[in-house]
Amino acid sequence: MNNLSVKPNLQKMLGITTTDAKKLAQLGLNTITDLLYYFPTEHLSILRTRISEAHTGEYVTIAGKIVNHVIFNSRKKPELTLQKWIIRDKTGRITCTQFYNHSYYRSQQWRTEQYNLYNPGAIVLVTGKVKQDSYGLTINNPTIKVVSLADAKASTNSITPIYRLTKGVTNELIRHCTEAAIAQAEVLLDPLPTKLRSRFELIDLAEAIAHIHFPPNSDSLEKARRRLAFDEFFYLQLGLLQRRYSLQQQPGYPLIATRKLLDLFYQRLPFTLTQAQQRVIDEILSDLERSTPMNRLVQGDVGAGKTVVAAVAMLAAIESGYQVALMAPTEVLAQQHFRKISAWLEPLGISIALLTGSTSTRERRCILQELESGKLSLLVGTHALIQNPVKFKHLGLAVIDEQHRFGVSQRIRLSQKGITPHLLTMTATPIPRTLALTLHGDLDISLLDELPPGRQPIETKLLTERTRNKAYHLIDREVERGRQAYIILPLVETSEKLDLKAAIEEHQHLSENVFPHHQVGLLHGRMSAAQKETAIARFRNQQTKILVSTTVIEVGVDVPNATVMLIEHAERFGLSQLHQLRGRVGRGTHKSYCLLVSDSRSEDAKTRLKVMETSQDGFFLAEMDLRLRGPGQVLGTKQAGLPEFALADLVKDQALLEQARKAAQLVMRKDPTLNRWPELWQELSRRQRFDELDALATLN
């Protein structure tokens, strides 16, 4: 971007004081580029108003004559300089006051310049927020501009940018500096190739930046926003595709299995794979046979059967002579995977072990020795897998379940346990396409969009405190029939600040007062791993009939006999999380129920819960969650690595994201090295500030 990204003397370039330059630096505005890309948070459409029609609290633009103009210092604060105008039109008069706090504004030179500029009788356009004081209507810190009579008559409405501010920084200062910065950048180099701009109907970059700050009309503002939002999407997609290209240039290990163990595995399975499972397995096996590392994400709805798909991939890698690591975010989930996969693979002669924080020192030492010697083929575990003592002889496949629960560095460290191993990540939380492209645009994505036959729909009902007894009656009835139930609460212990039921207190209340004739268990995140496993084992073995729990059971608990899921304060959960919790029931042959208890008066919360009542499609619910709560709430911005966009909107701009993705693919097909477009490469490098992009780049 020319030399606008270097750190020049902004004070000289923009004609501002040292104090103002320091104020801008508080907002991270140190270069011309910083100012150009410091976009307004909103634009106010301001009507041209007569003074008599101006009302307190309104933003207005007024055309009038200066009848008086004075500059003086405050008596109470001598360091404060005030510049005051009295403006008049045919309907009345208004006072405008600008405040300055720097010695520069006390200089005679500056005052002389101001008196010469704002002569009484001069026609001005004044924009700002109207206030009322003891002397009448006033506008503080206005935008004021001397104009000709013709310009004053021609002016109608205006669109004023509003910026994010900090202490001591006014909108007027940023507008003034941005206007000067745009003048400095009149010959702004546009990195996007001309053909690309033409194909996707994008205006020039210089025009877009000028009009995002100072749009002449609403149409110009929208064209500017579209171009700059496109850029945000485009450079993100280009960075993701570049990373994918770099990964594909690395040498990998083709994992070509004889299929003997696979055929035996299929024969021993007590169920038939769905068409979706077979399709995804074919995609994975095809990836494994290539000489470049696989980097695939498998998305599946609750109960779609991701584990068996992962088991086939693991078996193929082991049959090819390599080791496999499976990492899960919690001990509960890791233990469930270990039990299920052991039951499938150990009869085939596959050695498998579980490594978590609870593994004893003696057992851990034995596991690590067998792993490093190559005797151990498959290691299932939690974050313990990425610790330094864990060394594989030849890791060929790394599988990460519920991958969004891991930080980027943790996923990288698992991959670094081998030399460019194949990577398979999985999630039971369906991700809307826009989020998938934004977060995982460098991955191949497989969808398990079909549930195994025999899965019954779960009857979902919304209840209130007044109708809570219906839930208790249903639980009592189901338990009497030999079934089991979950009761989910959002907190472990009662909070003084939040009026919410908490697991520990509610467990005591339910045990003593509601279900004294049934065994009621307790499970929450503060328990030790051994305590959690005991609580789950007792529930799995039907020693406990009702399990009071926090969301620790969201994933990793599979009890087919459980038929009721009661969720307290359901409004506190997003749709995707509610869907995950609901997926803990309906896993057997019996009819199941999900009861959502909420007294929330929030219309947004009511809408979400009504959607839960009417749909059991996880992908649809994920899309609705995105629309109702936004991407940051759906995924958790920090954990998921969701980049922050200044202008682009993942909900409203889905079509624009698709176009930007297509544009990035066109560029990569022409020249993946970007040698043909050095300006494009330079701009991509400037923009790659997202932590996730930078961290994941180390994979290359």
Protein Blocks (a to p, Z undefined) as FASTA:
>chain_A
ZZllbccdfklmnopafklmmmmmmnopabfklmmmmccfbdcddddddfklpcehiacd
dddddfbdcddddfklmmbccdddddddfkbccddddddddfklmpfklmmmmmmmmggh
iacdddddddddfkbccdehiadddddfklmmmpccdcdddddddehiafklmmmmmmmm
mmmmmmaccfbafklmmmnopacfklmmmmmmmccbfklmmmmmmmmmmmmmmmmmmmmm
mmmmmmmmpccdddddehlmmmmmmmmpcbdcdfklmmmmmmmmmmmmpcbdcddddddd
ehklpmmmmmmmmmmmmmnopacddddfbfklmmmmmmmmmmmmmmnopacddddfklcf
klmmmmmmmmmnomambdcddfklmpmklccfbdcbdcdehkllpcfklmmmmmmmpghi
adddddfbdcdfklmmmmmmmbccdddfbdcehiacdddddddfklmmmmmmmmmmmmmn
opacddddfbfbdcfkbccddfklmmmmmmmmmmmmbccddddfkbcfklmmmmmmmmmn
omambdcddfklmgopacfkbcbdcdehkllpcfklmmmmmmmgoklmbdcddddddfbf
bfklmmmmmmmmmpccfklmmmmmmmmnojklmnopmlnopacdfkbcfklmmmmmmmmm
mmmmmmmmmomnommmmmlmmmmmmmmmbfklmmmmmmZZ
